[in-house]
Structures are given as structure tokens and as C-alpha cells.
């Protein structure tokens, strides 16, 4: 029996999950895993190619601009990446096609304003402040290219989120991730390698090709979303109530605490890059950024789980099925923890060798940074989908309070630690604050919703017993 099957069997013994839900989660989980592995592989190849084709200084600038892009996407989406999934999923769960349709219409109306406004504010801020504090070279070329990325990336992420509302995790996963997801990664890599055959690429080359790959993907993504949303809503039964709630006001009320929470969460999770970009050399920044890339391998299984269960959290909560919700969350966290522990052992045991293998010999000196950051990621995985659960169940203000506190804590601790100990001190501060953040999320979920999201140790023994039996059966078969 597969690992997913083991966990589901144990969950079924305790609380019988709806059969359709189990089948859907299994299907979505397997497909999400497959496509996400493609995304991870292409993202690693991008990191390898960028660090080898660009100088360490240019690579540091590229990773820093990628961080700015991620921050801009959070602002531009204005919390819609969570709010639209929540309200569309609730409409589907409550068999209300008019609610789902109105949530889509209102969400895209808000996005049509929020994304262009974000691009304008971000570029103005970078021109008058960012290029000096973050030491961005050649701003007249890089900032317009960054603006194109800022237009395309949040739109792709919103499309991906809405597809998850309709449980189309396969295509959604192709659009999820850095620089637009696996589909964009393949296009970007192809163009970057082709450009390298002509002349040595620069950070401007890499950023421009990244923008082009995302812009090429948007028309296809919008066409597919239109087909899927129309078909899925048409399949829903007719409802007696024909007048939906005014979703623009409801979405705005939900989005404001969501976007604030996501901004503070971003500051806690990625603000260390801003500290590094403003306080250390571009070479040290490249070492730190490369370590962060590898560190994310530990948290990747948890991200896969979040992508799979996000819509189910809202549905189960709307239906009042808290017991099923807890079993789902704890089982998913345990499933994510198993490969995460394997990645942690590898990165802590051979940090310098792995960094040098992937990024090149220069990055072998990032070993102590990588070890410290990896320890923080295992805490993130062990906490499960705590923050996501708060946001998908109407507890955005609790998430906002935690993120506000921890972002301020990271700013203070990160700056002081970097002044005293450089990037190693920054890594230690990031790990400590991150562990505190997820602990507070877990406590908030338990107090406000009444469920635990942390890993379930009893499931580890079940998995181990299944694996032991499988290995025993294989040995017996070979001996015969």
C-alpha cells in the first residue's frame, strides 16, 4: 500500500471521511505531487543555470529582484489569492452557483485595480528608494523589466488559485511557483540557454526573459480558466435563491486583513533577504540567497500539502465538520514531514557539498548558513497548515496579529544579528523568529477553531510498520 493510502486508512478508522472527498484528495494529491516535482526540478535547474551563467554579484541581484517580485505579487493580489479560493469554494460546498459566480466577478474586478496600482507604487518606490538602499545597478533597464514581471506574476498566481477552487490542481500547479511556475520555467530556461549561446547573459537578460515567459503564458491560462469555471459552475444544481450576496464588499472586508497578514508573513518569511540586500555585499547576498533556495526543499512537501487541501479546509469548515478537518490537517502534516526529514538530514549532513554541486564551487562556503536555515524549515513543516487554516476559516485577524509581531521581531533581530555576525547571524535570527511564528499559529488555530494542525506521531509508527511489512514481503519473495 502507498504512503498516502496508509494515512488515509488510519484516518478512516477514526473518523470516516466522505468517500468522494478521499478520492478527490488522493487524485489531487498525486497529480499535484507529480506536477510540483516538475516545478521543483525546473526551479533547481534555473538556480543552477543562473548561478553558473551570471557572476556571483549579478546572481545576487537577480535573486534580490525575485524577492521584490514576490513581495509585489503579495501586494498586487490584495489577499484575493486566498479570499477568492475561500468564497468560491464555499459557494461550491454550499451548492450555490450564483455565490461562486459572483465571487469570481467581484474578485477579478478588484484585481483589475489592485495589480496596476501595485506596479506603479512599486516602481516609484524602487526608483526613489530601493535602488539606493538595495544597491540595484543599471535601474533604467532593470526597473522596466521588473515592472513587466510585476504585472504578469500576480495574475498567473490568481489564475492558479481560482483553478484550485474548482479542484483543478493539475493545471494550477503548472502555474504555481517562482517566476510563474513549471510551465513558465521551461520557456524561461529554453530562452536563457539559447541567449547564452549567443553571448554571456546579464541580470537584465535573465529578468527580461523571465518577464517574456510569463507574458506568453497568460493568454493560455485565462482561456483555460474560462473553460473550467464555466463548465464546473454549469454542473452545479439550480438553487432556489437567485440573488447572491454583494461580494465586492464582502471580498474587500476579507481581503484587507488577509493582505496585511500576508504582507507581514512575507516580511517574516522573506524579509531577511531585504536585510541582507541592504547590509552585506552582493557576493554574501548570493551565498545567503542560494542557501534559502536549498532550504525551501525541506518546506516543499508542506507547500504541496497546502496546495492540495486549501479548498477542502474552507468546505469542511463551512459544513461544520471540524473532526474531519483535524484528521485531514494532521494527516497531511505528517505526510509532509516524512520527506522533509529526509531532506533535512541530507542538507545538514552535506551542506557545503550540496551547495557546491548545485550552484558551483563558490557556494560551498554557504554551509553554515544552510544548516541554520534548514533547522527553521523543519519547524515550519511540523506545524502543518496552521496559517492557511486561519486564513481559510475567517480568522484572518489572528494571523495578522501573529505576522505583525514576528515581522517586527525579525526586523529588529535580523538587523542586530547581521551587524554583529554577518549573514550567519541573520540566518540564526531568521530561524528563531520563524519557529516562534509557526508555534503561535498553531496555538491560535487551537484556540479559535478547536483543531490541531501539527504532525501526528502515531501515524509515523503506522507508516513505519507498513514499510517494514512491505520490505519483509519483498525479502521473502526474493528468497523464494
C-alpha positions as CSV (number, residue, x, y, z in Angstrom):
1,X,0.0,0.0,0.0
2,X,1.2,3.5,-0.8
3,X,2.1,6.0,1.9
4,X,-0.9,8.1,1.1
5,X,-3.1,5.0,1.4
6,X,-1.6,4.2,4.8
7,X,-2.5,7.6,6.2
8,X,-5.9,7.6,4.7
9,X,-6.7,4.1,6.1
10,X,-5.8,5.2,9.6
11,X,-7.9,8.4,9.2
12,X,-10.8,6.4,8.0
13,X,-10.7,4.1,11.1
14,X,-11.0,7.1,13.4
15,X,-13.3,9.3,11.5
16,X,-14.9,8.1,8.2
17,X,-14.1,10.8,5.7
18,X,-16.5,11.3,2.9
19,X,-15.6,8.8,0.2
20,X,-15.8,11.4,-2.6
21,X,-13.5,13.7,-0.5
22,X,-11.0,11.0,0.0
23,X,-10.9,10.1,-3.7
24,X,-10.6,13.7,-4.7
25,X,-7.8,14.4,-2.3
26,X,-5.9,11.4,-3.4
27,X,-6.3,12.3,-7.0
28,X,-5.4,15.9,-6.4
29,X,-2.5,15.0,-4.1
30,X,-0.9,12.6,-6.6
31,X,-1.3,15.0,-9.6
32,X,-0.1,17.9,-7.5
33,X,2.9,16.0,-6.4
34,X,3.8,15.0,-9.9
35,X,3.5,18.5,-11.4
36,X,5.1,20.1,-8.4
37,X,8.1,17.8,-8.7
38,X,8.4,19.0,-12.2
39,X,8.3,22.6,-10.9
40,X,10.9,21.8,-8.2
41,X,13.2,20.3,-10.8
42,X,12.9,23.1,-13.2
43,X,13.3,25.7,-10.4
44,X,16.5,24.0,-9.3
45,X,17.8,23.9,-12.9
46,X,17.0,27.7,-13.1
47,X,19.0,28.3,-10.0
48,X,21.9,26.2,-11.3
49,X,21.9,27.9,-14.7
50,X,21.6,31.4,-13.3
51,X,24.4,30.9,-10.8
52,X,26.7,29.5,-13.5
53,X,25.9,31.9,-16.3
54,X,25.8,35.0,-14.2
55,X,28.6,36.4,-12.0
56,X,28.0,36.0,-8.2
57,X,27.3,39.7,-8.0
58,X,24.7,39.5,-10.8
59,X,23.2,36.3,-9.3
60,X,22.8,38.1,-6.0
61,X,20.9,41.0,-7.7
62,X,18.7,38.6,-9.7
63,X,17.7,36.7,-6.5
64,X,17.0,40.0,-4.7
65,X,14.8,41.2,-7.6
66,X,13.0,37.9,-7.5
67,X,12.3,38.7,-3.8
68,X,11.0,42.1,-4.8
69,X,8.8,40.4,-7.4
70,X,7.3,38.1,-4.8
71,X,6.6,41.0,-2.4
72,X,4.9,43.0,-5.2
73,X,2.8,40.0,-6.1
74,X,1.5,39.8,-2.5
75,X,0.5,43.4,-2.6
76,X,-1.0,43.2,-6.0
77,X,-3.1,40.2,-5.3
78,X,-4.5,42.1,-2.3
79,X,-5.4,38.8,-0.5
80,X,-7.5,37.7,-3.4
81,X,-5.4,34.5,-3.9
82,X,-6.9,33.3,-0.6
83,X,-10.2,35.1,-0.5
84,X,-11.4,34.1,-3.9
85,X,-10.5,30.4,-3.2
86,X,-12.3,30.6,0.1
87,X,-15.6,32.2,-1.2
88,X,-15.7,30.2,-4.5
89,X,-15.1,27.0,-2.5
90,X,-17.8,27.9,0.0
91,X,-20.2,28.5,-2.9
92,X,-19.4,25.1,-4.3
93,X,-19.6,23.4,-0.9
94,X,-23.0,25.0,-0.3
95,X,-24.3,24.2,-3.8
96,X,-24.7,27.9,-4.7
97,X,-23.5,28.6,-8.2
98,X,-24.6,32.2,-8.0
99,X,-22.3,32.8,-5.0
100,X,-19.4,31.2,-6.8
101,X,-20.0,33.2,-9.9
102,X,-20.4,36.5,-8.1
103,X,-17.2,35.8,-6.1
104,X,-15.3,35.3,-9.3
105,X,-16.7,38.5,-10.9
106,X,-16.0,40.6,-7.8
107,X,-12.5,39.2,-7.4
108,X,-11.4,40.0,-10.9
109,X,-12.9,43.5,-10.6
110,X,-10.7,44.2,-7.6
111,X,-7.6,42.6,-9.2
112,X,-8.0,44.9,-12.3
113,X,-7.4,47.8,-9.9
114,X,-5.0,46.4,-7.4
115,X,-2.4,44.9,-9.7
116,X,-1.7,48.0,-11.9
117,X,-1.7,50.2,-8.7
118,X,0.8,47.9,-7.1
119,X,3.1,48.1,-10.2
120,X,3.1,51.9,-10.2
121,X,3.7,52.2,-6.5
122,X,6.4,49.6,-6.5
123,X,8.4,51.1,-9.4
124,X,8.2,54.6,-7.9
125,X,9.4,53.3,-4.6
126,X,12.2,51.4,-6.1
127,X,13.3,54.4,-8.2
128,X,13.4,56.9,-5.3
129,X,14.4,54.5,-2.5
130,X,15.0,50.9,-3.4
131,X,17.9,51.3,-5.9
132,X,19.9,53.2,-3.3
133,X,19.2,51.0,-0.3
134,X,19.4,47.7,-2.1
135,X,22.2,48.8,-4.4
136,X,20.4,47.9,-7.7
137,X,22.7,48.5,-10.7
138,X,21.5,49.9,-14.1
139,X,18.0,50.8,-12.8
140,X,16.9,52.4,-16.1
141,X,17.0,48.9,-17.7
142,X,16.1,46.7,-14.7
143,X,13.1,48.6,-13.3
144,X,11.0,48.5,-16.5
145,X,11.7,44.8,-16.8
146,X,10.7,44.3,-13.2
147,X,7.5,46.2,-13.9
148,X,6.6,43.7,-16.6
149,X,7.2,40.8,-14.2
150,X,5.1,42.6,-11.6
151,X,2.2,42.8,-14.0
152,X,2.3,39.1,-15.1
153,X,3.3,37.2,-12.0
154,X,0.4,38.1,-9.6
155,X,-2.1,37.5,-12.5
156,X,-0.8,34.0,-13.0
157,X,-0.9,33.3,-9.3
158,X,-4.6,34.4,-9.1
159,X,-5.5,32.2,-12.0
160,X,-3.8,29.3,-10.3
161,X,-5.7,29.9,-7.1
162,X,-9.1,30.1,-8.8
163,X,-8.4,26.8,-10.6
164,X,-7.8,25.2,-7.2
165,X,-11.3,26.4,-6.2
166,X,-12.6,24.1,-8.9
167,X,-10.2,21.4,-7.8
168,X,-8.1,21.5,-10.9
169,X,-4.8,21.1,-9.1
170,X,-3.0,19.8,-12.2
171,X,-3.0,22.9,-14.3
172,X,-3.0,25.1,-11.2
173,X,0.3,23.6,-10.1
174,X,1.8,24.3,-13.5
175,X,1.2,28.0,-12.8
176,X,2.4,28.0,-9.2
177,X,5.9,28.8,-8.0
178,X,8.7,31.3,-8.6
179,X,8.7,33.0,-11.9
180,X,5.3,31.7,-12.9
181,X,5.5,28.0,-12.2
182,X,6.8,25.0,-14.1
183,X,5.2,26.0,-17.4
184,X,7.0,29.3,-17.4
185,X,10.2,27.7,-16.1
186,X,10.5,25.6,-19.2
187,X,10.0,28.5,-21.5
188,X,12.4,30.7,-19.5
189,X,15.1,28.1,-19.4
190,X,14.9,27.4,-23.1
191,X,15.2,31.1,-23.9
192,X,18.0,31.7,-21.4
193,X,20.1,28.8,-22.7
194,X,19.6,30.0,-26.2
195,X,20.7,33.5,-25.3
196,X,23.8,32.1,-23.6
197,X,24.8,30.5,-26.9
198,X,24.9,34.0,-28.5
199,X,26.6,36.0,-25.7
200,X,27.1,35.9,-21.9
201,X,23.8,36.8,-20.3
202,X,23.5,39.5,-17.7
203,X,20.9,40.1,-14.9
204,X,18.9,42.2,-17.4
205,X,18.9,39.3,-19.9
206,X,17.6,36.9,-17.2
207,X,15.0,39.3,-15.9
208,X,13.7,40.2,-19.4
209,X,13.4,36.6,-20.5
210,X,11.5,35.8,-17.2
211,X,9.0,38.5,-17.9
212,X,8.6,37.3,-21.5
213,X,7.9,33.7,-20.4
214,X,5.1,34.8,-18.0
215,X,3.5,37.2,-20.5
216,X,3.4,34.4,-23.1
217,X,1.6,32.1,-20.6
218,X,-1.1,34.5,-19.5
219,X,-3.5,34.2,-22.6
220,X,-3.4,30.4,-22.4
221,X,-4.0,30.4,-18.7
222,X,-7.0,32.8,-19.0
223,X,-8.5,30.7,-21.8
224,X,-8.3,27.5,-19.8
225,X,-9.7,29.1,-16.6
226,X,-12.7,30.5,-18.6
227,X,-13.5,27.0,-19.9
228,X,-13.1,25.2,-16.5
229,X,-15.0,27.8,-14.4
230,X,-18.0,27.9,-16.9
231,X,-18.1,24.1,-17.1
232,X,-17.9,23.5,-13.3
233,X,-20.5,26.1,-12.4
234,X,-22.8,24.8,-15.1
235,X,-22.6,21.3,-13.5
236,X,-23.9,22.6,-10.1
237,X,-27.7,22.1,-9.4
238,X,-30.0,25.0,-9.7
239,X,-30.7,26.9,-6.5
240,X,-33.9,28.5,-5.1
241,X,-32.1,31.7,-4.1
242,X,-31.2,33.6,-7.3
243,X,-29.8,36.8,-5.7
244,X,-26.3,36.4,-4.4
245,X,-24.7,38.4,-1.7
246,X,-22.9,41.7,-2.7
247,X,-19.5,40.0,-3.0
248,X,-17.4,43.1,-3.7
249,X,-17.9,44.5,-0.2
250,X,-17.6,41.0,1.4
251,X,-14.3,40.4,-0.5
252,X,-12.9,43.7,0.4
253,X,-13.7,43.2,4.1
254,X,-12.0,39.8,3.9
255,X,-9.1,40.9,1.8
256,X,-7.9,43.8,3.9
257,X,-6.8,41.7,6.9
258,X,-5.7,39.0,4.5
259,X,-3.3,41.2,2.6
260,X,-2.0,42.8,5.7
261,X,-1.4,39.3,7.2
262,X,0.3,38.1,4.0
263,X,2.5,41.2,3.9
264,X,3.7,40.7,7.5
265,X,4.0,37.0,6.8
266,X,6.2,37.8,3.8
267,X,8.3,40.1,5.9
268,X,8.8,37.3,8.4
269,X,9.5,34.7,5.8
270,X,11.5,36.7,3.3
271,X,12.4,40.0,5.0
272,X,15.8,38.6,5.7
273,X,16.6,39.0,2.0
274,X,15.9,42.7,2.3
275,X,18.1,42.9,5.4
276,X,20.9,41.1,3.6
277,X,20.5,43.2,0.4
278,X,20.9,46.4,2.3
279,X,23.7,45.4,4.7
280,X,26.0,42.9,3.0
281,X,27.9,42.7,-0.2
282,X,26.3,41.2,-3.3
283,X,28.6,38.2,-3.1
284,X,27.5,37.4,0.5
285,X,23.9,38.1,-0.6
286,X,24.4,35.4,-3.3
287,X,25.5,32.9,-0.7
288,X,22.6,33.7,1.5
289,X,20.1,33.6,-1.4
290,X,21.4,30.2,-2.6
291,X,21.1,28.8,1.0
292,X,17.5,30.0,1.1
293,X,16.8,28.3,-2.2
294,X,18.1,24.9,-0.9
295,X,16.3,25.4,2.5
296,X,13.0,25.5,0.7
297,X,13.5,21.9,-0.3
298,X,12.6,21.0,3.3
299,X,9.4,23.0,3.3
300,X,8.4,22.0,-0.2
301,X,6.3,18.9,0.9
302,X,4.3,21.2,3.2
303,X,3.7,23.6,0.3
304,X,2.4,20.7,-1.8
305,X,0.1,19.7,1.0
306,X,-1.2,23.3,1.3
307,X,-1.9,23.4,-2.4
308,X,-3.9,20.2,-2.2
309,X,-6.0,20.9,1.0
310,X,-6.7,24.7,0.6
311,X,-10.1,24.3,-0.9
312,X,-11.1,21.4,1.4
313,X,-10.4,23.5,4.5
314,X,-13.0,26.1,3.6
315,X,-15.5,23.4,2.5
316,X,-15.2,21.3,5.7
317,X,-15.3,24.3,7.9
318,X,-18.4,25.7,6.1
319,X,-20.1,22.3,6.7
320,X,-19.2,22.2,10.4
321,X,-17.0,19.1,10.1
322,X,-14.3,20.0,12.5
323,X,-13.4,16.5,13.4
324,X,-12.8,15.6,9.8
325,X,-10.9,18.8,9.3
326,X,-8.5,18.0,12.1
327,X,-7.9,14.5,10.8
328,X,-7.2,15.9,7.3
329,X,-4.8,18.6,8.6
330,X,-2.8,16.4,10.9
331,X,-2.6,13.5,8.5
332,X,-1.4,15.9,5.7
333,X,1.2,17.5,8.0
334,X,2.5,14.0,8.9
335,X,2.7,13.0,5.3
336,X,4.7,16.2,4.5
337,X,7.0,15.7,7.5
338,X,8.4,12.3,6.2
339,X,10.2,13.6,3.1
340,X,11.0,16.8,4.8
341,X,13.0,15.0,7.5
342,X,14.9,13.1,4.7
343,X,15.8,16.4,3.1
344,X,16.8,17.9,6.4
345,X,19.2,15.1,7.1
346,X,20.9,15.4,3.7
347,X,21.2,19.2,3.9
348,X,22.6,19.2,7.5
349,X,25.0,16.3,6.8
350,X,26.4,17.6,3.5
351,X,25.6,21.3,3.3
352,X,28.7,22.5,1.5
353,X,28.9,19.6,-0.9
354,X,25.3,20.0,-2.0
355,X,25.6,23.8,-2.4
356,X,28.7,23.4,-4.5
357,X,27.1,20.6,-6.6
358,X,24.0,22.7,-7.4
359,X,25.4,26.2,-7.6
360,X,29.1,25.9,-8.2
361,X,32.3,25.8,-6.1
362,X,31.9,29.4,-4.9
363,X,28.8,28.5,-2.9
364,X,30.4,25.8,-0.8
365,X,31.1,28.4,1.9
366,X,27.4,28.8,2.4
367,X,27.4,25.6,4.5
368,X,26.8,27.2,8.0
369,X,24.1,29.4,6.6
370,X,22.3,26.5,5.0
371,X,22.4,24.4,8.3
372,X,20.8,27.2,10.3
373,X,18.1,27.9,7.8
374,X,17.3,24.2,7.4
375,X,16.6,23.8,11.1
376,X,14.0,26.6,10.9
377,X,12.2,24.9,8.0
378,X,11.5,21.7,9.8
379,X,9.6,23.7,12.4
380,X,7.5,25.1,9.6
381,X,6.6,21.6,8.4
382,X,5.9,20.3,11.9
383,X,3.3,23.0,12.5
384,X,1.3,21.9,9.5
385,X,-1.2,24.2,7.6
386,X,-1.8,26.4,10.7
387,X,-1.6,29.8,9.0
388,X,-3.5,28.6,6.0
389,X,-6.3,27.3,8.2
390,X,-6.6,30.6,10.0
391,X,-7.0,32.4,6.7
392,X,-9.4,29.9,5.1
393,X,-11.8,29.9,8.1
394,X,-12.3,33.6,8.7
395,X,-9.6,34.1,11.4
396,X,-7.5,36.5,9.3
397,X,-7.1,38.9,12.2
398,X,-5.4,36.3,14.4
399,X,-3.0,35.6,11.5
400,X,-2.4,39.3,11.1
401,X,-1.6,39.8,14.8
402,X,1.0,37.0,14.7
403,X,2.6,38.1,11.5
404,X,2.8,41.7,12.6
405,X,4.6,40.7,15.8
406,X,7.0,38.3,14.1
407,X,7.8,40.7,11.2
408,X,8.8,43.4,13.7
409,X,10.8,40.8,15.7
410,X,12.7,39.7,12.6
411,X,13.4,43.3,11.6
412,X,15.0,44.0,15.0
413,X,16.7,40.7,15.5
414,X,17.9,40.5,11.9
415,X,19.5,43.9,11.7
416,X,21.2,43.5,15.1
417,X,22.4,40.0,14.3
418,X,23.7,41.0,10.8
419,X,25.6,43.9,12.3
420,X,27.4,41.6,14.7
421,X,27.8,38.3,12.9
422,X,27.0,39.0,9.2
423,X,24.9,36.6,7.2
424,X,25.4,33.7,9.7
425,X,23.8,35.9,12.4
426,X,21.0,36.8,10.1
427,X,20.3,33.1,9.4
428,X,20.2,32.3,13.2
429,X,17.7,35.2,13.7
430,X,15.5,34.1,10.8
431,X,15.3,30.5,12.1
432,X,14.4,31.6,15.6
433,X,11.7,34.0,14.6
434,X,10.3,31.6,12.1
435,X,10.0,28.9,14.7
436,X,8.2,31.3,17.1
437,X,5.8,32.3,14.3
438,X,4.5,28.8,13.5
439,X,4.2,28.0,17.2
440,X,1.9,31.0,17.6
441,X,-0.1,30.0,14.5
442,X,-0.7,26.5,16.0
443,X,-1.9,28.0,19.3
444,X,-4.2,30.4,17.5
445,X,-5.8,27.7,15.4
446,X,-6.5,25.5,18.5
447,X,-8.0,28.4,20.5
448,X,-10.1,29.9,17.7
449,X,-11.2,26.8,15.7
450,X,-10.6,24.0,18.2
451,X,-8.4,21.8,16.0
452,X,-4.8,20.8,15.9
453,X,-2.7,21.1,12.7
454,X,0.6,19.6,13.9
455,X,2.1,16.3,12.9
456,X,0.6,13.2,14.4
457,X,3.4,11.0,15.9
458,X,1.1,7.9,15.9
459,X,0.9,8.0,12.1
460,X,4.7,7.7,11.9
461,X,4.6,4.3,13.6
462,X,1.8,3.2,11.2
463,X,3.9,4.2,8.2
464,X,7.0,2.5,9.6
465,X,5.0,-0.7,10.2
466,X,3.7,-0.6,6.7
467,X,7.1,-0.1,5.2
468,X,8.6,-2.8,7.4
469,X,5.9,-5.3,6.3
470,X,6.4,-4.3,2.7
471,X,10.2,-4.8,2.9
472,X,9.7,-8.1,4.7
473,X,7.3,-9.3,2.0
474,X,9.8,-8.3,-0.7
475,X,12.6,-10.1,1.1
476,X,10.5,-13.3,1.3
477,X,9.6,-13.1,-2.4
478,X,13.3,-12.7,-3.3
479,X,14.4,-15.6,-1.1
480,X,11.8,-17.9,-2.8
